[in-house]
Amino acid sequence: GFILFFLGKKYTVAFAWLCFLWYLVYSCLTQFCRLSKKAGILLVPYLVWLTYVGYLNFMISILN
């Protein structure tokens, strides 16, 4: 993600990568919640962070 966004200036590809990563983390979160609620809850801040970064990436790709 870092290389695509900052070094490659490929904002759309970086956003697609973030969406894929968001999906993977969400899938992991749901699987962890089945095993242990605490383990699933620990992934929530990371999912929130990915959502925020995805929003910033999307807005930068629109403005450029």
Buried (B, 14 or more C-beta within 10 A) or exposed (E): BEEBBEEEEBBEBBBEBBBEBBEEBEEBBEEBBEEEEEBBEEBEEBBEEBEEBBEEBBEEBEEE
